[in-house]
Amino acid sequence: MGNSESLLTEEKIAELEGKTHFNQKEIKQMVKRYSAQIDSTTSTEMTRDGFLSIPEVACTPYAILFFNIYTSSQKSTLMPEEFLMLFSTLSDKATVEEKQKLMFDAFDINRDGDIGFNELFRMYKNMFTAGFTDDQLTELVKSVLAMPNLKTLGRISYEEFCKAISPMELREKVTINLQLV
């Protein structure tokens, strides 16, 4: 178990209070949860396995996608600040717009501002893990990307993505509140 007191300075905690939906007490509690998932003898960074071992995270099909958005680009690990920013967006305190951006970014794998065939196929495969074959999902993706109301045929823009997902569904699929001690 890591030493949570040394992971963030008081100044950093105050800064994060302004950037997240957490107050200072909650930030300190979140850092304790973070600290419990790392081996402080070797690192202060959270690995993918550490992230996936958080019980509240383990049950969401989007966990890896969310992790990938916030990880340190070269190391594929989460720093305490990234952990807090991610869970701020996942919290029930986050706005629908924040959740829309997170979900879109999770599926815009190549970061080109649109979701194409492979990205949409992956999204549907995550959403509909049971009950659909790959052939059925392929047909579904083709039909969605062939819709005449798309700005660019075969691509879904951020604006179109936001219109397609209801706020209630988004809150349901993109809300994870960690138990704080």
C-alpha positions, 0 to 999 in steps of 0.5 A, a space after each residue: 500500500 502506498 503512502 498517500 500523504 506524499 503523493 500530492 502537495 497541499 498546493 496541488 490538492 488546492 489546484 485540483 479542487 479547482 479543476 475537479 468536482 471534489 473538495 479537499 477532503 474528497 481529494 485526500 480520500 481519493 488519493 488514499 484509494 489511488 495509493 491502495 492500488 499502487 506498489 509504492 516501493 517501486 512506483 507512484 504510478 498506477 498500472 492498468 492492472 491496478 486500475 482494473 482491480 478497483 472493484 467499482 471499475 472492474 464491472 464497466 465495459 469501458 474501463 480500459 477505454 477510460 484508462 487509455 484516455 488519461 494515462 501518461 502517454 509514454 508509460 501507460 500508467 496513471 498519475 494521481 492527478 490523472 486519476 482524480 481528473 478521470 474520476 471527477 468526470 466519471 462522478 455523478 457530479 460531472 456534467 452531461 457535456 463532460 461525460 459526452 466528451 469522455 465517451 467520445 474520446 474513448 471511442 475516437 481511438 485515432 483522435 481525428 475528431 470523428 468516429 469511423 467504422 472500426 471505432 464504431 464497431 469496437 464501441 458496439 462490441 463493448 456495448 453489446 457483448 452478448 447477443 450479437 455476432 460480429 457479422 450482425 455488428 458489422 451490419 449495424 455499423 454499416 447501417 449507422 454510418 450510411 445514414 443520410 443525415 451524417 455530415 460526412 458519410 461513413 463518419 460520426 462527428 462529435 456533435 452527431 455523437 452527442 445527439 445520438 446518446 441520451 443524457 440518461 443513458 450517458 449518466 448510466 454508462 459513464 458514472 462511477 463513484 468510488 467508495 471513499 473512506 
